[in-house]
């Protein structure tokens, strides 16, 4: 009888601690910050851009001169955040960028 009571108490203690829900931040895509975009200079070749920003999430076969960087973040009890940056090339050289990047110090920034 004593063994049953001890096992019951242990089981209830394990269930009580095991039932707490832990929320994990879910990040997807390429994290691009304003600091990274500030390093880009017109005329850079595609290799140089890739060294700074990383491999683009999407290289559209119909738009060879555009790379797309997407990033999303879902945090517990906060709205879903989405950011996208488009990088444009002309003749294999950086022309310009557009879109939004992950904010530094909680400020959203748009590049050209």
Buried (B, 14 or more C-beta within 10 A) or exposed (E): EEEEEEEEEEEEEEEEEEEEEEEEEEBEBBBBBBEBBEEBEEEBEBEBBBEBBEEBBBEEEEEEBBBBBBBEBBEEEEEEBEBBBBBBBEEEBBBEBEBBBBEEEEEEEEBE
